[in-house]
């Protein structure tokens, strides 16, 4: 069983986190189930499953390399971008559906046809974000079509 000790900036004891006994996970930690059924706490960016805070800093003899930290940051940016893309695609689908229905039953107005095309172009642009040169650090987000174009 691992014991993780959290200390404040001055090095005073704040709390313990002992895997598997139901204590809340400290800030910036994740808890994973180990094969033996216990929880393992990991500080963000750490390889170690136990450690301690010393004067406000995490002491870890297995710290990530600069390249690994950069890769981790990039993966986090991709995850955040994809979450935003998913939300925006969901919103676009809600706008596209009634416009597409009007087209499907041959009852679209000229304005509905224009709006449908704009929303579909927006959706395609969202799906192509990863092809941008600066992705995921610099994303040129497409402009959301207005509801009354």
Secondary structure, DSSP 8 states (H G I E B T S, - for coil): --EEEEE-TTS-EEEEEETTS-----TTEEEEE-TTS-EEEEETTB--SS-EEETTEEE-TTB--HHHHHHHHHHHHHHHHHHHHHHHHHHHHHHHHHHHHHHHTT---HHHHHHHHHHHHHHHHHHTGGGSTTTTTS--------S--
